[in-house]
Structure formats: C-alpha cells, structure tokens
Amino acid sequence: MTQGFVDPQSAVAAVARDAAAEERANRAANLAKAARQPVDAGSIDQSLDQSVPPDRLFVRPYQTTDLDAVIEIFLRAIREVAVKDYDRAQVDAWAQVDRGVWARRRLSRPTWVAVIDQERVGFTDLEPDGHLDMMFVHPAHQAIGVATLLLATVEAAATARGINRLSTEASLTARPFFERRGFSVLASQRVEKRGQFLTNFRMEKTLT
Ligand SMILES: CC(C)(COP(=O)(O)OP(=O)(O)OC[C@H]1O[C@@H](n2cnc3c(N)ncnc32)[C@H](O)[C@@H]1OP(=O)(O)O)[C@@H](O)C(=O)NCCC(=O)NCCS
C-alpha cells in the first residue's frame, strides 16, 4: 500500500506512462478506423516492444485453416496465463473445446487473427450486438500489444457496422487489459462452467 507515501517523481512518471499508453491506443484505434481493414502494429507504437518490429505484427480476418491454431491459443492462454488467477479445477473446466462447435462458431461472426511472421499469436471476434466474446493471446507473445491491436480492429469494425457500444465478459486476467483500453466494469459475476464457478466481469465501452 503506497497511499500517503507516493514519491512525486514516480507519480509524475506513472502519469506520463499512462498518457503515453493511452495515446498509442488511441492512435491505433484512429488508424484502424481510418483503414477500415486489417491494421498493423506500426499503427500502435514502435516503442511497444523493439523485439517485434511493427511490420511483423498484423491482424487479418480468420480463415477456416486457422481453426486448430486458435484452439491451441485458447487452451494455452488459459492453462499458462489465466492459471495465475484461477485454480486448477477451474482451469480444467474452462480449457475444453468441442472442435465442431468451434468451427461453426468462428464462422458465425467476424473473427480476426493476429500474426507475427507466419505464426498466429492471438484472436478475437465481434458479435452483431457488439459483444466481444473472445480475446486470447499466445503465452509466448504476451504484453507486446497483440490484444491492443486486435481490439483496435474490433473497434474499427464495430464503428463501420454502426455499433457504438462494445461489451464483454472479462476474466480476472483480462480485466486490467480492458480497463486500460477504456472499458468499465458493470458487475462482477460467477459463471458456471462444467460444474466449476468462475468469477468474471461484465464490461462495456462506448465507442466515440
Ligand atoms: C488479457 C490478454 C488478452 C492481454 O493480451 P496482451 O496481448 O498481453 O495485451 P497487450 O500487450 O495489448 O496489453 C495492453 C495493455 O494492457 C495491460 N495488461 C494486459 N494484461 C494485463 C494484466 N494481466 N495486468 C495488468 N495489465 C495488463 C498491459 O500492461 C498494456 O498496458 P499499456 O500498454 O496501456 O501500458 C492476455 O493476457 C491473455 O490472453 N490472457 C489469458 C486469456 C484471457 O483471460 N483472455 C480473456 C478472456 S475474457
């Protein structure tokens, strides 16, 4: 707890970091809006991670041949990343996939895949009512802006479709990401998955 003992210099640095992060997210969203098509990481900020040059990370529409890759990203993101926020029984209940159901569901709504070089590293989607159901990033490519670029793509697509509000049910793991990107928590809830109860958050963002 730092309350009452905040070093003014680090507070200033934290504000500057927040402003920079917000600015690059805004820039990505604006560029994605302008492009109305797949966006690349250069539209975010070259300083996000110098090990991934902007021309190597991009987002494109899902293709049926992506199915196994997105399933693997989903399973590994839960088992290796979300596992820090949920216990083993909850992870086991969540990390299950019916391949046939997934094949149909991916094609039932716009879905996008993030790619670095030839490797698929994340995916997301958008339902007709503005609900974002999926946001998963491969464990080996966390915290380099993949989800930010995916979300910028969703926001651009939503705006193009006349959707002005996004909603999602964010995991404990994803809540800070969505908050950083302008979503607000409406409520926390406990959802039942295969006999286990998992906490998540109903969140919304109004698009301007
Ligand atoms: C949540 C998740 C999608 C974020 O993906 P990511 O590509 O690592 O996110 P980004 O690199 O674009 O991060 C963007 C911002 O969110 C912040 N952020 C992301 N995850 C965070 C976390 N767990 N805690 C705090 N901040 C986080 C980053 O610091 C970054 O902030 P900044 O650039 O404004 O400083 C990813 O961690 C993941 O796949 N998690 C496991 C699966 C999951 O729970 N999915 C959601 C299901 S609803």
The ligand as an SDF file (V2000), in Angstrom:
LIG
                    3D

 48 50  0  0  0  0  0  0  0  0999 V2000
   -5.6460  -10.4240  -21.3900 C   0  0  0  0  0  0  0  0  0  0  0  0
   -4.8060  -10.6500  -22.6480 C   0  0  0  0  0  0  0  0  0  0  0  0
   -5.7400  -10.9350  -23.8110 C   0  0  0  0  0  0  0  0  0  0  0  0
   -3.9720   -9.3940  -22.9180 C   0  0  0  0  0  0  0  0  0  0  0  0
   -3.2340   -9.5920  -24.1170 O   0  0  0  0  0  0  0  0  0  0  0  0
   -1.8350   -8.8500  -24.4160 P   0  0  0  0  0  0  0  0  0  0  0  0
   -1.5500   -9.0040  -25.8580 O   0  0  0  0  0  0  0  0  0  0  0  0
   -0.8070   -9.3530  -23.4850 O   0  0  0  0  0  0  0  0  0  0  0  0
   -2.1970   -7.3380  -24.0770 O   0  0  0  0  0  0  0  0  0  0  0  0
   -1.4110   -6.0420  -24.5810 P   0  0  0  0  0  0  0  0  0  0  0  0
    0.0350   -6.3560  -24.7150 O   0  0  0  0  0  0  0  0  0  0  0  0
   -2.0860   -5.4840  -25.7800 O   0  0  0  0  0  0  0  0  0  0  0  0
   -1.6190   -5.1250  -23.3100 O   0  0  0  0  0  0  0  0  0  0  0  0
   -2.2600   -3.9030  -23.3880 C   0  0  0  0  0  0  0  0  0  0  0  0
   -2.2910   -3.2260  -22.0450 C   0  0  0  0  0  0  0  0  0  0  0  0
   -2.9640   -3.9900  -21.0530 O   0  0  0  0  0  0  0  0  0  0  0  0
   -2.1080   -4.1890  -19.9440 C   0  0  0  0  0  0  0  0  0  0  0  0
   -2.3180   -5.5380  -19.4480 N   0  0  0  0  0  0  0  0  0  0  0  0
   -2.5080   -6.6290  -20.1810 C   0  0  0  0  0  0  0  0  0  0  0  0
   -2.6740   -7.6870  -19.3610 N   0  0  0  0  0  0  0  0  0  0  0  0
   -2.5730   -7.1990  -18.0960 C   0  0  0  0  0  0  0  0  0  0  0  0
   -2.6260   -7.7810  -16.8130 C   0  0  0  0  0  0  0  0  0  0  0  0
   -2.8510   -9.0840  -16.6380 N   0  0  0  0  0  0  0  0  0  0  0  0
   -2.4760   -6.9880  -15.7510 N   0  0  0  0  0  0  0  0  0  0  0  0
   -2.2470   -5.6640  -15.8810 C   0  0  0  0  0  0  0  0  0  0  0  0
   -2.1710   -5.0570  -17.0690 N   0  0  0  0  0  0  0  0  0  0  0  0
   -2.3390   -5.8280  -18.1670 C   0  0  0  0  0  0  0  0  0  0  0  0
   -0.7120   -4.0210  -20.4590 C   0  0  0  0  0  0  0  0  0  0  0  0
    0.1530   -3.5870  -19.4320 O   0  0  0  0  0  0  0  0  0  0  0  0
   -0.9080   -2.9670  -21.5120 C   0  0  0  0  0  0  0  0  0  0  0  0
   -0.9680   -1.6970  -20.9090 O   0  0  0  0  0  0  0  0  0  0  0  0
   -0.4060   -0.3470  -21.5710 P   0  0  0  0  0  0  0  0  0  0  0  0
    0.0930   -0.6270  -22.9600 O   0  0  0  0  0  0  0  0  0  0  0  0
   -1.6160    0.5280  -21.5770 O   0  0  0  0  0  0  0  0  0  0  0  0
    0.6510    0.0990  -20.6500 O   0  0  0  0  0  0  0  0  0  0  0  0
   -3.8390  -11.8320  -22.4600 C   0  0  0  0  0  0  0  0  0  0  0  0
   -3.1070  -11.6300  -21.2720 O   0  0  0  0  0  0  0  0  0  0  0  0
   -4.4560  -13.2010  -22.3890 C   0  0  0  0  0  0  0  0  0  0  0  0
   -4.5740  -13.8900  -23.4000 O   0  0  0  0  0  0  0  0  0  0  0  0
   -4.8330  -13.6520  -21.1790 N   0  0  0  0  0  0  0  0  0  0  0  0
   -5.2890  -15.0070  -20.9190 C   0  0  0  0  0  0  0  0  0  0  0  0
   -6.6110  -15.3330  -21.5470 C   0  0  0  0  0  0  0  0  0  0  0  0
   -7.7540  -14.4990  -21.0560 C   0  0  0  0  0  0  0  0  0  0  0  0
   -8.0150  -14.3780  -19.8650 O   0  0  0  0  0  0  0  0  0  0  0  0
   -8.4650  -13.9460  -22.0340 N   0  0  0  0  0  0  0  0  0  0  0  0
   -9.6080  -13.1300  -21.8170 C   0  0  0  0  0  0  0  0  0  0  0  0
  -10.8170  -13.9570  -21.7000 C   0  0  0  0  0  0  0  0  0  0  0  0
  -12.2040  -12.8890  -21.3870 S   0  0  0  0  0  0  0  0  0  0  0  0
  1  2  1  0
  2  3  1  0
  2  4  1  0
  2 36  1  0
  4  5  1  0
  5  6  1  0
  6  7  2  0
  6  8  1  0
  6  9  1  0
  9 10  1  0
 10 11  2  0
 10 12  1  0
 10 13  1  0
 13 14  1  0
 14 15  1  0
 15 16  1  0
 15 30  1  0
 16 17  1  0
 17 18  1  0
 17 28  1  0
 18 19  1  0
 18 27  1  0
 19 20  2  0
 20 21  1  0
 21 22  1  0
 21 27  2  0
 22 23  1  0
 22 24  2  0
 24 25  1  0
 25 26  2  0
 26 27  1  0
 28 29  1  0
 28 30  1  0
 30 31  1  0
 31 32  1  0
 32 33  2  0
 32 34  1  0
 32 35  1  0
 36 37  1  0
 36 38  1  0
 38 39  2  0
 38 40  1  0
 40 41  1  0
 41 42  1  0
 42 43  1  0
 43 44  2  0
 43 45  1  0
 45 46  1  0
 46 47  1  0
 47 48  1  0
M  END
$$$$
